[in-house]
Structure formats: structure tokens, C-alpha cells
Amino acid sequence: MEHINGDMKVAEVIKRWPATIEVFLCRGCPDMRRGFFRFMAGLMSVRAAAFMHKLELPSLLEDLNKVAQEPVRQTQ
């Protein structure tokens, strides 16, 4: 299983593991699925996002990987 790392683009992380958006949102990041922030997410690495939002990268990566490894819940 591939792990999320600081060099990955935010947009790639959200696309591959959609539940990770909640980690970003809960930590005060804007919704990077919309508008200008969507554009920026395609350019910005997870490391850069952590720096810009004053987040500790190791903690952010730990939470992102934890969510990414959870089984996808099916809706009825």
C-alpha cells in the first residue's frame, strides 16, 4: 500500500483518497476542491500546505495516512 508523503500534491491526495479532505478541513485548511484553492491544490505539495497553514508535517501525514488506509464505507 502506498503512503502519503510530503512531496505529493494536495490535489492528488484528495483525488486518490477523498476522505482525506476532512483531515485538511479539520485542521483549518480551506476547501481545496473548489475555486482558486482547487487550482492551488494542483500545484502545492502536502509539505507546502502544512507550512502555509502552520501545521506540523509529521502529525498531518500521520492523520492523512490513517484516513487513507481506512476501508471505504459504502452508502445505501
Secondary structure, DSSP 4 states (H G I P E B T S, - for coil): -----TTSBHHHHHHHSTTHHHHHHHTT---TTSHHHHHHHHH-BHHHHHHHTT--HHHHHHHHHHHHHSPPPPP-
